Amino acid sequence: MQEWIMNFIIALPAILWAITIHEFAHGYVAYKLGDPTPKITGRLTLNPFAHLDIIGFLALLLVHFGWAKPVMINPRNFRKMDPRKGEVLVAFAGPFANFVSAFVSVLLLKYFPFSAFPANISEPLFLIFKYSIFINVAFGIFNLLPIPPLDGSKILEATLPPKLYYSYKRIEPYGPIILIILVISPLLNWILVPLVNAMIHIMLIIT
């Protein structure tokens, strides 16, 4: 139990950053496309408390599956792009921010001068960067799954022709149930683990 608590404390900065940068990126892209909603609702900030959902965070602690407060947007305010295309950009912005964060963490893990610092500083830093790589990649890939209400579903919706779009929307009420089934079964690990490991491997190679 004590080891789990210590691991969680060390992983907490990476968890908070992954959630915060993901939601901030959604809001920032929507705002740059002309929608003031994220700014009005206080979501254009890197303060993690603005993005945390208490129930979602507690669920993360208890079952290792949680969620943040979704960023509210209004695509009808997009002045610089067609609303459907804008929704794709907004939806992809969150996972993309996670992947960038993971890439930066890989660079820090490989090139940060850990030996220049005492062990009580360098060892936690090393673990934080290590956790950050895995958490950000996993968070980004998970959110790209085409299951409502994840970002991947919004990307898919915006690219489907009308007939398929309306058929796909019919499963939207069942999205949370599908996610719960995935989380409590081994299916999610079968899907995520190979993808996460492959992306991390590629990042390690190109750096």
Secondary structure, DSSP 8 states (H G I E B T S, - for coil): -HHHHHHHHHHHHHHHHHHHHHHHHHHHHHHHTT--HHHHTT-SS--GGGTB-HHHHHHHHHHS---B------GGG-SSS-HHHHHHHHHHHHHHHHHHHHHHHHHHHHHS-GGGS-HHHHHHHHHHHHHHHHHHHHHHHHHTSSSTTSHHHHHHHHHS-HHHHHHHHTTGGGHHHHHHHHHHSTHHHHHHHHHHHHHHHHHHHH-
